[in-house]
């Protein structure tokens, strides 16, 4: 699915981690967690990069973003942009 492999986890493990909160297709069941379904992919990558760089702060998302390569961010953004379950 993704081109890069994280030393912490496989690409599917990382996607599963994201889907646990944001939903399989990006439709979050939690009111405090944003829906990502059909969200602009470039915007999602930008937000992940900002969490990773520290420009944007969130305890959970900063930890998640630090696990991701740019290629993985793009692949995850594409997954949620399509709004389809795996």
C-alpha positions in Angstrom: 0.0 0.0 0.0 2.7 2.5 1.0 6.2 2.9 -0.4 8.1 3.4 2.8 8.4 1.3 5.9 8.7 2.8 9.3 11.1 1.3 11.8 8.3 1.5 14.4 5.6 -0.2 12.4 4.5 -1.5 9.0 2.5 0.8 6.7 -0.6 -1.2 7.4 -0.1 -0.9 11.2 0.2 2.9 10.8 -2.9 3.1 8.7 -4.8 0.9 11.2 -3.7 3.3 14.0 -5.1 6.2 12.1 -8.3 4.4 11.2 -8.8 3.5 14.9 -9.6 7.2 15.6 -10.6 8.6 12.3 -12.6 5.6 11.0 -11.9 3.1 8.3 -13.1 5.5 5.6 -12.3 8.7 7.5 -15.7 9.0 9.1 -14.9 9.4 12.8 -17.3 8.1 15.4 -15.9 10.6 18.0 -17.1 14.2 18.1 -13.6 15.4 19.2 -11.8 13.8 16.3 -12.1 15.3 12.8 -13.6 13.5 9.9 -11.0 13.0 7.1 -13.3 11.4 4.6 -13.0 13.2 1.3 -10.7 15.9 2.9 -8.3 17.5 0.5 -5.2 15.3 0.4 -2.7 18.1 0.1 -4.3 19.8 3.1 -4.0 16.6 5.2 -0.3 16.2 4.3 0.3 19.9 5.2 -1.3 19.4 8.6 0.7 16.2 9.3 3.9 18.0 8.3 2.9 20.8 10.7 2.4 18.4 13.6 5.7 16.7 12.8 7.6 20.1 12.7 5.9 21.4 15.9 4.1 24.2 14.1 0.9 22.6 15.2 0.4 21.0 18.6 -1.6 18.0 19.6 -0.2 15.3 22.0 -1.5 12.4 19.9 -1.1 13.7 16.4 2.4 14.9 17.0 3.4 11.4 18.1 1.7 9.9 15.1 3.2 12.4 12.6 6.6 11.7 13.9 6.2 8.1 12.9 5.4 8.9 9.2 7.5 9.6 6.2 6.3 12.1 3.7 5.4 9.3 1.3 3.3 7.6 4.1 1.6 10.9 4.8 0.7 11.2 1.1 -0.6 7.6 0.9 -2.7 8.0 4.1 -4.1 11.3 2.8 -5.0 9.6 -0.5 -6.7 6.8 1.4 -8.9 9.1 3.4 -9.5 11.5 0.5 -11.1 8.6 -1.4 -13.4 7.9 1.5 -13.3 4.1 1.0 -12.9 1.3 3.5 -10.0 -1.0 3.0 
